[in-house]
Amino acid sequence: MFSQLKKLNNESGIVLFIVLMTAIIIMIFSVGILTQSMNETNYAQQQVDQIVSEQLAKGIFWNAYSAAYSSGNLGSMQNVGISTVIQGRNYQVTLNSTVINSVPGYSVVANYDTFQ
C-alpha cells in the first residue's frame, strides 16, 4: 500500500547528495568569478596610479621649466617637492636639478602610497 513512500525514502539520500554537489560547484564558480573580478579591479587601480604619477611628474617638470624659462635662465630650475592626495592616495613628487660639466640635468621621481 505504501511501497512508493519506501522507494522515495531510499532515493532521498541521492537527491540530497546531488543538491549538495550542485551547490558546492556553484560556490566554487562564484569564488572564481569573485577572485577574477578583484584581480581586475586591483590591476585597474594600479594602472590609474601609474598614470597619475606620470602626469604629476610631467606637470611638476613643466611647471619648473616654465618658471625657469620666464626668468630667462633655464639652468636655474629649483629643486621642488610636493605631496598631494588624490582619491585617497598619497602622491609624493620631487624634482632634482643637477649640473654636470656645466650641462643641466633633471630627474623627477613620483611615488604613491599603496597602503590606503
ABEGO torsion letter per residue (X at the ends): XAAAAAAAAAAAAAAAAAAAAAAAAAAAAAAAAAAAAAAAAAAAAAAAAAAAAAAAAAAAAAAAAAAAAAAGBAAABBBBBBBBBBGGBBBBBBBBBBBBGGBBBBBBBBBBBAAX
